[in-house]
Amino acid sequence: MKWDGNPVVRPEKPNMFFELILLGFIGLSCAAIQRPDYDDTPEPEFLNPSWMTRIPDDQPLSEVTMPGTHNSMALYGGVYAECQSWSLASQLRAGVRFLDIRVRHTKGNLTIHHGVAYQWAHFGHVLEDVADFLRVYPSETVLMRVREEYSETYNIYGAVVDYIQRYAVWDLLWHSRLVPLMGEARGKLIILQDFSGPDLGMRYRSLDIADKWKVPTILHVEEKWQSIHEHLEAAPAGNKAQIFLTYSSGAGVLAYPRAVSQRINAQLYDYLRAKTDLKQRLGIISMDFPAAPIIQIITDFQLKEVPKRRQTFNPLFSKRSLKYAISLLRQMIRYYIVNV
């Protein structure tokens, strides 16, 4: 084809802004995905409802590695709001043991929200699902962060207590700021209280938390991963009396939860699979759109051999033992004198 003398019009190269929008939408097609690390289908690939049975009763909960979900009830509201695709009951049966619950407080009512997005549920539904699960699987425990979202009353304590009394039983709760042993925690809901008021359970801010949730664009995912990696690497040698909590979730205007988690979950999965020492604690790993296989891998990180506690020195016991030894020695001497 001959050049006709007119200038050649070349397509303009897309600018960075539109490239970021395109990257942010990658993975947001209507087709659901079920990978070993990421799952946005309606149900888990398989269930793991009673994995805590293998944890010794005398192991502190702060030394247990467990999977969790970020914004656990965020199933609706579009790409900006949705962080999970499984119901709360399915999450628990799949092995999730940390829940992140956000409540909007209006005239004593506690509806579930993710920002402006109403999640077609209230706090009573959450309590009922947890109570039903623990009734069937009393070997397990559930930790639940509760915070106010899309309202600023700063006074949800009374409403939370009212919902507990209406939709659960008071004895379902672990009523202490102290970290329980696994045997003490079985069958209990441990509220991680992220609001003011008298103690209902443990204080959320008492945990060692890594939550760098702001991921402005997909190009910032690597920075997010570095913060996750650093916290997970610090957990095994960290304060054993303190629960470690690492959020792998993140989002931004040009990086939606699905797009971020599809990348982060893959890196997390590879990181966990590369670990050869499973007898270390990594703490709670809270995820968006986790898959059953990655949940299984996380539950395999348990301290299977708990060091025996040193017996305290009992002076009374030692004196009795000494007296018995002296008495026995005297009897032997008398026998020797009489018979030899």
SVG drawing of the C-alpha trace seen along z (x, -y; Angstrom):
<svg xmlns="http://www.w3.org/2000/svg" viewBox="-34 -15 63 76">
<polyline fill="none" stroke="black" stroke-width="0.4" points="0.0,0.0 1.5,-3.4 1.7,-6.4 -0.7,-9.1 1.2,-12.0 -1.3,-12.4 0.1,-12.2 -0.2,-8.8 -2.6,-8.8 -1.3,-6.4 -3.5,-5.2 -2.6,-7.1 -1.0,-5.0 -3.3,-4.7 -2.3,-7.0 -1.4,-5.6 -4.8,-6.6 -6.7,-4.4 -4.2,-1.6 -4.8,-1.6 -8.5,-1.5 -8.2,1.5 -5.9,3.3 -8.3,2.5 -11.1,4.2 -9.1,7.3 -10.7,10.2 -14.1,8.5 -15.9,10.4 -19.2,12.1 -17.5,15.5 -16.8,16.8 -13.2,18.0 -12.3,20.9 -8.5,21.3 -6.5,22.8 -5.9,19.3 -8.9,17.2 -12.6,18.2 -15.5,15.9 -18.0,18.7 -21.0,19.1 -19.7,22.1 -16.3,23.4 -14.7,26.2 -14.6,28.3 -15.3,27.9 -13.0,28.0 -15.4,27.4 -13.6,28.9 -9.9,28.4 -9.3,27.0 -9.9,30.4 -6.2,31.2 -5.0,28.2 -4.0,29.1 -6.2,27.7 -3.2,26.0 -2.1,24.1 -2.7,20.3 -4.9,19.0 -2.2,16.4 0.0,19.3 -2.7,20.6 -2.5,19.9 -6.0,19.4 -7.7,18.1 -10.1,15.1 -12.1,12.9 -12.0,9.1 -15.4,7.4 -16.9,10.9 -20.5,9.9 -19.6,7.7 -21.4,9.8 -23.3,7.0 -22.9,3.5 -20.9,3.9 -17.1,4.0 -16.2,1.4 -18.0,3.0 -17.9,6.8 -15.2,8.6 -16.6,12.1 -18.8,14.5 -19.6,17.1 -22.3,16.8 -21.1,16.5 -22.2,20.1 -20.2,21.3 -17.1,19.4 -17.3,21.0 -17.7,24.5 -14.8,23.9 -12.5,23.2 -12.6,19.4 -12.2,18.5 -11.8,14.7 -14.7,12.5 -14.6,8.8 -18.1,7.4 -19.1,3.8 -22.4,2.5 -24.4,-0.7 -26.0,-2.1 -29.4,-3.8 -31.8,-4.2 -30.6,-1.0 -30.6,1.0 -27.3,2.6 -27.5,3.3 -24.5,4.7 -22.7,2.3 -19.6,1.9 -19.4,-1.8 -22.7,-3.0 -23.5,0.5 -26.2,2.2 -25.6,6.0 -29.2,7.1 -28.5,8.4 -28.3,7.2 -26.1,8.1 -28.6,10.7 -28.1,12.8 -24.4,12.8 -24.9,13.9 -27.3,16.7 -25.0,18.1 -22.1,18.2 -24.1,19.7 -25.5,22.4 -22.1,23.2 -20.5,23.5 -23.5,25.6 -22.7,28.2 -18.9,27.9 -18.1,27.2 -14.4,28.0 -14.1,24.7 -13.9,21.0 -14.7,17.8 -13.0,14.5 -15.1,11.5 -14.0,7.9 -17.0,5.6 -16.8,1.9 -19.1,-0.9 -19.5,-1.6 -21.3,-4.3 -22.5,-6.0 -20.7,-8.0 -22.7,-7.6 -19.6,-6.2 -22.0,-4.5 -22.9,-1.0 -22.2,0.9 -25.8,1.0 -27.1,2.1 -24.5,4.8 -25.4,6.2 -29.1,6.0 -28.5,8.0 -26.4,10.6 -29.2,11.1 -31.9,11.4 -30.1,13.5 -27.5,15.6 -26.8,16.4 -24.6,14.5 -22.5,17.6 -21.6,17.9 -19.0,15.1 -15.5,15.2 -15.7,12.6 -12.1,11.5 -9.5,9.3 -7.0,12.2 -6.0,14.5 -7.6,17.9 -6.1,21.3 -7.6,23.4 -9.5,25.5 -11.1,22.4 -12.0,21.0 -13.8,24.0 -17.4,23.3 -17.0,19.6 -17.4,16.4 -14.5,14.1 -15.6,10.5 -12.6,8.3 -14.1,5.1 -13.3,2.2 -15.7,-0.2 -15.9,-2.0 -17.7,-0.7 -17.2,2.0 -15.4,5.2 -17.4,7.7 -14.3,9.7 -10.8,8.9 -9.8,5.4 -9.2,5.4 -6.3,2.9 -4.5,5.3 -3.6,7.4 -0.4,6.8 -2.1,5.7 -0.9,5.1 -3.6,3.5 -2.2,1.4 -5.5,1.5 -5.1,-1.5 -4.0,-0.2 -4.4,-3.3 -3.8,-1.3 -2.9,2.2 0.6,0.9 0.8,0.6 0.0,4.2 3.7,5.1 3.9,2.5 0.9,4.1 2.5,7.6 5.7,6.3 3.8,5.2 2.0,8.6 5.3,10.4 7.1,8.4 4.3,9.0 4.1,12.7 7.9,13.1 7.8,11.2 5.0,13.4 6.9,16.6 9.4,14.7 6.9,12.1 5.4,11.8 3.8,15.2 1.3,13.7 -0.1,11.4 -2.3,12.4 -0.9,11.4 -3.4,10.2 -2.4,9.7 -4.9,8.4 -4.1,9.4 -7.0,7.4 -6.7,4.0 -8.6,1.6 -8.5,-1.8 -10.3,-3.8 -8.3,-2.1 -7.8,1.2 -11.0,3.1 -11.1,5.8 -11.4,8.6 -8.5,7.3 -6.2,6.9 -7.1,10.2 -6.5,12.1 -2.9,11.0 -2.2,10.9 -3.9,14.3 -1.7,15.9 1.5,14.5 0.3,15.5 -0.5,19.1 3.0,19.4 4.6,18.0 2.7,20.5 3.4,23.5 7.2,22.7 7.3,22.9 8.8,26.1 8.4,25.6 4.8,25.9 5.4,25.8 5.3,22.0 2.6,19.5 1.7,17.0 -1.4,15.6 -4.6,14.7 -4.5,14.1 -7.6,12.2 -8.4,12.4 -10.8,11.3 -12.2,14.1 -10.2,16.9 -10.3,20.4 -10.7,23.7 -7.1,24.9 -5.4,21.8 -7.6,22.0 -6.5,25.7 -2.8,24.6 -3.2,22.0 -4.8,24.4 -1.8,26.7 0.5,24.2 0.0,25.3 2.4,25.8 1.8,29.6 4.3,30.1 3.6,27.9 6.7,27.6 6.0,29.2 5.8,26.6 8.6,26.9 7.5,28.2 7.8,25.6 10.1,26.5 8.2,27.8 10.3,27.4 7.8,29.4 7.9,32.3 11.7,32.2 12.0,32.2 9.7,35.2 11.8,37.0 14.9,36.2 13.4,37.4 12.3,40.6 15.8,41.2 17.4,40.6 15.0,42.9 15.6,45.6 19.4,45.2 19.1,45.5 17.1,48.8 19.8,50.2 22.6,49.2 20.7,50.9 20.2,54.0 23.8,54.1 24.9,53.7 22.6,56.4 23.1,59.0 26.9,58.6"/>
</svg>
